[in-house]
Amino acid sequence: MPPKYDLDKIKFATDGPTFEKAVGLYESDKVTKFKEELNGYFAVVLGTRPYRVYVDNRHYDKGNCDCYLGQNDTLCKHLVAVAIYAVKDGQSLTDEDKRPITQLTCSGKLGTLSKTELSCVKKSITGATRHIKAYEGPSRLWFSYQNSLSEGCNRLAKIVSDLPVSEQTAQLLIAMLLRLDDKLCRGGIDDSDGTVGVFMEQTVAVLEEYAKLDSACLKMFGALANRETCFGWEEPLVRLLDKKM
């Protein structure tokens, strides 16, 4: 039975260094004796010594490994490498498969989205923001919750980094930021480690690049004028608008 997760789930929900190390193990054929049993996958991952690994077929980050991190209930590169093997079945990874999401960037390309493309992007943004949700669990689930916030922000970062620069996409990003602001202010999100806040600040920096590439984007910043936000993320954009006026 194929796993319930895919490579995007693994990539977006795993921190960059762990994902890169797991890719290294996978590509150097360190995942051996892979087999499917019951509700997951077993393998031996070769490292400083052979590590016995089990990964659940529904949740790639659930299982066990007899390495130090695994014995301390921390997601390790060995678990992630086996999950990648379960998804790819030993096939080669493309450059895009291996590229982790480490920093939100501006594409630098001028252009607009078609009606169909815009609809798809909006759906993708909605899907990604579902991972950015209220924290209602017990304290033992806090780290899992933070991973969910990271996954949501990583998915959004990929979407934003691929967008062309135009008034249309500037408006889209501002709507996304206001939606996230509402979640932070009234949605019960515990962003005590700053995951969502840092993503929002990076998106503001992208919008500043938009204004440099296409001054018409400045008009979209008007939606932020005289608006109170949870931590003043909009201020750089409002200052740009004020200078233009």
C-alpha positions, 0 to 999 in steps of 0.5 A, a space after each residue: 500500500 502506498 503511503 498517505 503522504 507525498 514528497 511535498 508533505 515531507 519536504 514542507 513539514 521537515 526542517 531544511 537541514 534534516 531534509 537535506 541530510 535525509 536526501 543525502 542518505 537516500 541518494 547514497 543508497 544508505 536505506 537498505 532492507 526496505 520492506 512494507 509490513 502491517 501499517 508502515 515500512 521497515 528499513 535499515 539505514 546505514 550511518 555511523 552504525 546500522 539503524 533500524 527504522 520504522 515509519 508509519 504509512 499515514 504519518 511520515 513523522 511517526 515511527 521509531 529509530 534506534 538512533 539517539 534522536 529517535 530514542 528521544 522522540 525527535 524526528 531524525 534524518 533516518 526516519 525521513 530517509 525511509 519516508 522518502 524511499 516509501 514515496 519514491 520507491 528507490 527512484 531518482 530525485 529531481 533537482 526540484 524534489 531536493 530543493 528545500 524551502 529555506 527563504 521566501 524570495 521575489 521571482 523578479 518576473 513581471 506578469 499576471 496570472 490567467 483567470 484559471 491560474 489565479 483560481 489555482 493559486 487562491 486554492 493553494 493559499 487556502 490549503 496552505 493556511 489550513 496548517 496555520 490554525 489555533 492551538 487547542 491541544 495539550 502541552 505535549 503536542 506543542 512541538 507537533 503544532 509548531 511543525 504544522 505552522 512551519 509546514 503552512 508557512 513553507 507551503 506559502 513561501 513556495 507559492 509566493 516565490 513562484 508568483 509573477 510581479 504585478 498589481 494583481 499578485 500584490 493584491 493577492 499577497 496583501 489579502 493573504 497577509 491580512 488573512 494571516 493577521 486576523 488568524 494571529 489576532 483572533 484565531 488562537 494561533 500560538 506563534 511564540 516562536 515567531 514562525 508566522 510572524 517571520 514569514 509575514 515580514 519576509 512577504 512584506 520584503 517581497 512586496 517592497 521588491 514588487 514596488 521597485 519592479 512595478 511602481 503600480 503595485 504601490 496602489 495596492 498598499 492603500 488597503 493597509 493605510 490607517 489599519 491596525 495590525 497585530 505587530 505592525 508588519 504593514 508599516 514598511 509598505 505604508 511608508 512606501 505609499 506615503 513617499 509616493 504620495 
